[in-house]
Amino acid sequence: MAKIRITQIKSKIGSTERQKRTLEALGIKKLNNPVELEATPQILGMIGKVRHLVKTEEI
């Protein structure tokens, strides 16, 4: 499977509680701290919910 690098580029302040929990579930802890994950349908769906807060790139 392909890998994806996810980086939070926008603050989660002002986001809904659900979006904050989604970022936490993706393993994102800080701003500009990349996380590498497998590109499963579940992960892609989670990224879709917080697309305005993160930047993704394929590895």
TABEL-V22480 format. One record per residue. N is the residue number from 0. RES is the residue in one small letter. PHI is phi in whole degrees, 0 to 359 (* if undefined). Layout:
n: [N;N]
res: [RES;RES]
phi: [PHI;PHI]
//
This chain:
n: [0;1;2;3;4;5;6;7;8;9;10;11;12;13;14;15;16;17;18;19;20;21;22;23;24;25;26;27;28;29;30;31;32;33;34;35;36;37;38;39;40;41;42;43;44;45;46;47;48;49;50;51;52;53;54;55;56;57;58]
res: [m;a;k;i;r;i;t;q;i;k;s;k;i;g;s;t;e;r;q;k;r;t;l;e;a;l;g;i;k;k;l;n;n;p;v;e;l;e;a;t;p;q;i;l;g;m;i;g;k;v;r;h;l;v;k;t;e;e;i]
phi: [*;284;252;233;258;247;230;282;246;227;294;272;296;92;279;287;298;295;293;297;292;293;298;295;292;285;93;275;251;225;292;60;248;289;231;253;225;288;271;273;301;294;294;296;293;294;296;299;285;238;303;284;253;235;241;240;210;280;252]
//
